[in-house]
Amino acid sequence: MKLVVVSAGLSVPSSTRLLADRLAAAVGRQAPVDTEVVELRELAVEIAHNFTNGFPGRALSAAIEAVTGADGLIVVTPVFSASYSGLFKSFFDVLDKGALAGKPVLIAATGGTARHSLVLEHALRPLFAYLRAVVVPTGVYAASEDWGAEGLEGRIDRAAGELAGLMTGLSTGLSTGQSATRPVRDDYDVVPFADRLAALSRGGGGLG
């Protein structure tokens, strides 16, 4: 199985990359995976050019191919202004619509204070839900004081186990000939809202 890690850290060394590496190692302890890391800071110029000319450069194309072809993703961003970084969001903006549909994703973030931990639920989880990815229940946030403290490794292991479980389940399903996604029905009967209102009126009901 292929695991791709997307790190939006800007500095070297980076706490964002450190968290990404720990998460990837934890997944590797629980499932056989080949891991590839995508460093977004190395793609910043090509991402910007893609917005202006509509064409990804060679490095960005390779990163997009890696992400869309992965069996599972770990995505990690630093927190800027109580949300994910602009570079992080810009990368996922250039992906084709539906590229992450049904793909298992582990979300994580780093920040200077624990006050930003809700970024996982208020920003990252809604973003990947919109992209129709399957986000694991446990997100991992690491503030400056979390490094070396109790609790972080437990969250890392729990989240990694959830991602490994999803990846293994998907891989098993495909190996037995099952489809990764259910076919979408387009044969539903659509009843116009006006007809529903008329039916309610005849029945003496109403809409509050």
N, C-alpha and C positions, 0 to 999 in steps of 0.2 A: 504494500500500500504506500501511496505517496502522500507525505505530509509537507505542506508548504507553510512557512512562517513569514508573515508580513510584519516588519518592524518599521515604525515611523520615527524612531529616535534620531535626533539631529547631532548629538555630540559624540565624541570618541574619547574614552569609552562612554557607553550609554546605559543608564539603568533600564531603559526600555528594551534594549537588546539583551541585557542580562536576564530580565524577566522572561523574554521570549525564549532564550536558550534553556532556561530552567524548565519552562513548560514543555518544550520539545523533548528534552531529556526524560521528563516524567512520562510523556506519552510513549516514548521509545522503550521504557521499562515495562510497559503494559501491553504493547502490541508491536509486531514487526513492521517497522516503517522505514522508508527512505526519506530523509529530511532535506529540504531545500529552503534556504533563507533568502527573502527578498528585502533588501535594504532600500527603503523609499528615498532616503536622502541622496542616494546615488542616481536616482531617476528624476529628481526634481525638475531639471531643465527640460527633459523630454516630455514630462507630464504637462508642463506649461506650453510647450510647442504643440502638443496634441490638441490642446484647447483652441489654439489659434489657427492651426492648419488642418486639423482633422485627421492627421496621420501619426501613428506611434513610431518612434525611432526603434532601432534594432534592440537596444537593451529593454525598453519598455515593452516591446512586442514579446520578448522572451519571458518577461515577468508576467504579463497577462496570460500567456500560454501556460505558464507554470500554475498560476492560481486557478484558472478555469479547468485545468486537467487534474487538479489535486483530488485525492479522496477525502481530505480533511484540511482545515485551515486553522492556524493560530494567528490572531491579529492583535497587535499590541501598539498602543499609541500613548504618547505623553499627553497630559491634560493642559490645554491652553484655554484661558477664559472660560473655565468650567465645562469644556467640551473637548471632543477629539481635535487633533491638529488639522489645519487646512490642507497640509500635504497628504495626510491620511485620507481625508474625505475626497480630495481631488483624484487620488489613485482609483478609488472605487467608483468615482463618477465616470471614468473613461472606459470601464468595463461594459460589454454589451448587455442589453437588457436580458435578464434571465440567466446570466452566466453563473450565478451562485445559487440558482434555484435547487433546493433539496440538498445542498452541500453542508456537511457538518462544520460548524465554526465555533471555536473557543475565543471569547472576547476577553481582553485584558488591557489594563492601563496603568500608568505610573504618574505620580504627582508628588509635590512637595509636602502636602498635608492630607490627612485623612478626610478633611472636609469635602474633598472632591470625589470621594468614592462612589457617590451616586451617579457619576458619569456613565458607569456601566449600564444602569437601568434607564437613565433618562436620555442618553444619547446613542451609545453603541448598540444596545439591544434593539431599539426601534429602527435604527439604520439597517441592520442586517435582517430584521423581520420584513422590512420593506423590500429588501433584495431577495426575499423568499428563501433565505438560508435557514438551516436548522441550527439554532443557537443552543449550546449546551446550558443546562440550568445554572451551573456555577460559573460566575465570572470572577476574575482575579484582579484585584487592585492592590498596588504596592506603593505606599507612601514612604517617605524617607525613613521614618522611624520603624517601618516594618522589616527592613533588611536586618537579618540576624535575630529578629524577635520571634517568639512563639506564634504560631498560627499561620504564617505565610506558606510554609512548606505543606501544611495540611490542606490549605485551599488549592495549592498547585496540584497536589496528588489527586484530590477529589475531582477537580476540573479535568485533569488529564485522563482520569479513568472514564469520565463521562464521554469525552471525545473519542477515546480509543474504543469504547463500547459501540458508539454510533458508527465509526469507521468499519469496525469488524462486522457489525450487522449488515451494513450496506454491501461490503465486499462479499459476504456469504450469500446474500440474496442474489447478487449478480452472477455469482459462480454457479448457482442452481438454475439460472435462466430466468429469474424474475426481473421485472423492469424496475429501474431505479425510481421512477415516478409513475403514479397512476395516470391512465389516460384521462384527459379532460373532457367531460361531457358537454355537448353543445346542443342537446335535443330537449332541454327543459321547456315545458309549456309556460309561456309568459302571459299572465293575466293583467291587462291594463289596470292601473290604479283606479281610474274612473269607474270601471266595472265593479271593483271591490267596494268602492264607496256606495254604488247603487245597490249592491247586494246587502250591505249593512243597513242602508236606509229602508229597504223593503222588509228587513227582518226586525226593524224597530231599534237597531243598535246605532251606535255613533262612534266617532273618534274623538277622544278627549284632547 
